[in-house]
Amino acid sequence: MKNNVLMIAVILAVFVATANAGTVSGKVSGVTGESVVYVEAVAGKTFPAPTQQPVVDQKGLMFQPHITVVQQGTTVQFLNSDSVAHNVFWISVSGNKKLGHNLGTWPKGEKRPFKFDNPGAVPLLCNVHPEMSGYVVISPTPYFALSDKSGEYKIENVPDGSYTVTAWHEGAKNQSKPVTVSGDSKADFTLSK
C-alpha cells in the first residue's frame, strides 16, 4: 500500500512539473546556417554544472563540431584526432579579453579539458593552423538550442514564465527579445551582420 501511494506521488510530481513547462520554438532568419538560441536567465534560479563533458575534436584540420553549445559551468574536452600537433586558444569570451585563454599545443590522441564559467561566445582558434576556427557558445541556463541549417529551433521544458531569449550567429549581431512561456511559445529572429 505504501509503495502504491509513493508511486502515485511520484507520478503526480512529474505531471505537475511537466504541466508547468513549455516550449519556445521559431526561426532565425537573415543569416544562413546554424544559430544558437538560449534563455538568458530564470529569476531566482541557479543551475548545477552539468556532469557531461562534450568533446570538441580537431579532425581534418577543423574543429568538429564547428559550433558547440553548452550550459555555463560545463567542462569541454578538446581532443586532437589529427596526426599533427594542434593548439586551442581564444582571445575573448563575448569580447571580454580578460577571459581569453590558451590551452597549449598537444599531439594526436590527447585531450585537454576546460571549464567554461562565463556565458557568451568563445571563438576557437589554432595558432598552428590559422585557417581553423570554431565556437563554443555558453548559455547561462540549460534552456538552449542549436538551430538546423534552415534556422528552425526548439527549446523544450522551459518553465512557464517571462524571459529574455537571445539568438546568436557567427559573424552576426545578437538579438534578444522578451518571451512569455505558457505551453508552446514562438520567437522568431532576424539577424544581421
C-alpha positions in Angstrom: 0.0 0.0 0.0 2.8 2.4 0.9 4.5 1.7 -2.4 1.3 2.5 -4.3 0.9 5.8 -2.5 4.6 6.6 -3.2 4.2 5.7 -6.8 1.2 7.9 -7.2 3.0 10.8 -5.5 6.0 10.5 -7.9 3.6 10.4 -10.9 1.8 13.5 -9.7 5.1 15.3 -9.1 6.3 14.5 -12.7 2.9 15.6 -14.1 2.9 18.9 -12.2 6.5 19.6 -13.3 5.7 18.8 -16.9 2.4 20.8 -16.8 4.3 23.9 -15.8 6.9 23.7 -18.6 6.6 24.8 -22.2 8.4 25.0 -25.5 10.0 28.0 -27.2 10.4 27.5 -30.9 10.8 29.6 -34.0 13.2 30.5 -36.8 16.3 32.5 -37.1 16.5 34.3 -40.5 18.7 36.9 -42.2 21.7 34.6 -41.9 22.5 31.2 -43.3 23.5 28.1 -41.4 23.2 27.1 -37.7 22.4 29.6 -35.0 22.2 29.3 -31.2 19.1 30.4 -29.2 19.0 30.5 -25.4 17.0 31.7 -22.4 19.1 34.4 -20.7 18.1 33.8 -17.1 15.4 32.3 -14.8 14.7 34.6 -11.9 15.7 33.2 -8.6 17.2 30.0 -10.0 20.8 28.8 -10.4 21.7 25.6 -12.2 24.2 23.0 -11.2 27.1 22.4 -13.6 26.4 19.6 -16.0 28.4 16.4 -15.5 28.6 15.5 -19.2 31.7 16.7 -20.9 31.2 17.3 -24.6 34.1 16.8 -26.9 35.3 19.3 -29.5 37.6 17.4 -31.8 40.3 18.7 -34.0 40.0 16.5 -37.1 40.8 17.1 -40.7 42.2 20.5 -39.7 38.8 21.6 -38.5 37.1 22.0 -35.1 34.3 19.4 -35.1 31.6 20.3 -34.4 32.1 23.8 -35.7 29.6 25.2 -33.1 29.2 23.6 -29.7 26.6 24.9 -27.2 26.9 24.2 -23.5 25.4 25.4 -20.2 27.5 27.7 -18.1 29.8 25.6 -15.8 30.3 22.8 -18.4 33.8 21.3 -18.9 34.5 20.8 -22.6 37.2 18.2 -23.6 39.3 19.3 -26.6 40.7 16.3 -28.5 43.3 16.2 -31.2 42.5 13.4 -33.7 44.9 14.7 -36.4 48.4 13.3 -36.9 49.8 16.8 -36.5 50.0 18.9 -33.3 47.2 21.4 -32.6 46.8 24.3 -30.3 43.5 25.7 -28.9 43.1 29.3 -27.8 40.6 32.1 -27.7 41.3 35.8 -27.3 38.0 36.6 -25.5 34.6 35.4 -24.3 31.9 37.7 -26.0 34.5 40.4 -26.4 35.9 40.3 -22.9 39.6 39.9 -23.4 40.3 39.2 -19.7 38.6 35.8 -20.3 41.0 34.8 -23.2 42.9 31.5 -22.7 45.5 29.3 -24.4 45.3 25.5 -23.7 48.7 25.0 -25.4 49.7 22.6 -28.1 49.4 18.8 -28.0 49.8 15.7 -30.2 47.3 13.2 -31.6 45.2 11.3 -29.2 45.4 13.7 -26.3 42.6 15.7 -24.7 42.7 19.0 -22.8 39.7 20.0 -20.6 38.5 23.5 -19.9 35.5 24.6 -17.7 33.5 27.5 -19.1 32.3 29.6 -16.2 31.2 32.7 -18.1 28.3 32.9 -20.6 28.9 34.1 -24.1 30.5 33.1 -27.4 34.1 31.8 -27.5 35.8 32.0 -30.9 38.2 29.0 -31.0 41.5 29.3 -32.9 44.6 27.2 -33.5 47.9 29.1 -33.7 49.5 26.2 -35.6 46.8 26.3 -38.3 45.3 29.8 -38.6 42.7 28.6 -41.1 40.9 26.6 -38.3 38.0 28.2 -36.4 35.1 27.2 -34.4 32.9 28.3 -31.5 31.8 27.3 -28.0 28.6 29.2 -27.0 28.0 29.1 -23.3 24.3 29.5 -22.3 23.6 30.9 -18.8 20.7 28.4 -18.5 20.1 24.8 -19.5 17.4 26.1 -21.9 19.1 26.4 -25.3 19.1 25.0 -28.8 21.3 24.8 -31.9 19.1 25.5 -34.9 19.1 23.4 -38.0 20.7 24.8 -41.2 17.5 26.5 -42.2 17.3 28.4 -38.9 14.5 26.3 -37.2 15.0 25.7 -33.5 13.1 24.3 -30.5 13.9 24.7 -26.7 11.9 22.2 -24.6 10.9 22.0 -20.9 11.2 25.8 -20.3 9.4 26.6 -17.0 6.3 28.8 -17.5 7.2 32.4 -17.1 8.6 35.6 -18.8 12.1 35.6 -20.1 14.6 37.2 -22.4 15.6 34.9 -25.2 18.7 35.6 -27.3 19.8 34.4 -30.7 23.5 34.2 -31.7 25.0 33.5 -35.1 28.6 33.5 -36.2 29.5 37.0 -37.6 26.1 38.5 -36.8 24.8 40.8 -34.1 23.0 39.0 -31.2 19.3 39.8 -30.9 17.2 39.5 -27.7 13.5 39.6 -27.2 11.0 39.1 -24.4 9.1 35.8 -24.5 6.3 34.6 -22.2 6.3 30.8 -21.9 3.0 29.1 -21.2 2.7 25.9 -23.2 4.0 26.4 -26.8 5.6 29.8 -27.4 7.1 31.3 -30.6 10.0 33.6 -31.0 11.4 34.4 -34.5 14.6 36.4 -35.0 16.0 38.3 -38.0 19.8 38.8 -37.5 22.1 41.0 -39.5 25.9 41.3 -39.8 
